[in-house]
Amino acid sequence: MARLAAWLFPLAAALLPQAPPNRAPFKYFTELGDEVLNRVDAVMQGKVEAVTKVPGADVVRISIATWYLGVRRPDQVDVTIFAHEGDFFVGSEQLLFLKLYEGGPRYKLHNRVARADPDFDDKVRVLEQTVALRLLDKEEDRRRQVRKLLYDRAADRDAWMRWNAMHELKYVHAHHPDLVTHDDREQFTRLAARSEDEPFKKALLKLMKDWTP
């Protein structure tokens, strides 16, 4: 849960392809995509409208502001989720990663990021970039876009974005090492050499030096 909260990022879900149940998981080539989005049933941003206490839990109604991923009814304006007591309060705004509760229509919480999180906007930006990969049918196009996204984040002036790139690069190295080409590694090395963020510079240079396709 804590690790996911360190990773989180408008697209209408109706415009995005929904994979049939038996199809292999969509290949995002990022940890956020492969290990998070492929394991939840819905991703949305919304506002807590009501919290009702029931024995051992809270039933939370949340109005939908932005729906990023998952099946949404054409007339659906809110979702209901089961949560631990005291986890939500009326009026708070949340980015939610949800799983269906006993097949639906209600949900249970997989994870969330509060609007008050200081890196909320960056996390939403990364989420939107990751969800947008679903619009690229060809795997090679997705690979190329992921390389570009990671390079751009590594060059970003916001520290959270840079370390997001580092985290995802480590995931790519472990699970998709051939995604980053020799030319890419040279570009990352040059970028690291220019960086004024010494801890990030050191970590990126080491990763590029140790990279084994």
Secondary structure, DSSP 4 states (H G I P E B T S, - for coil): -HHHHTT-----GGGS----TTSPPP--SSHIIIIIGGG-SEEEEEEEEEEEEETTEEEEEEEEEEEEEE---TT--EEEEEE-TTS--TT-EEEEEEEESTTSSSEEEEEEEETTSTTHHHHHHHHHHHHHGGG--SHHHHHHHHHHHHHHHHT-SSHHHHHHHHHHHHHHHHH-GGGS-HHHHHHHHHHHHH-S-HHHHHHHHHHHHH---
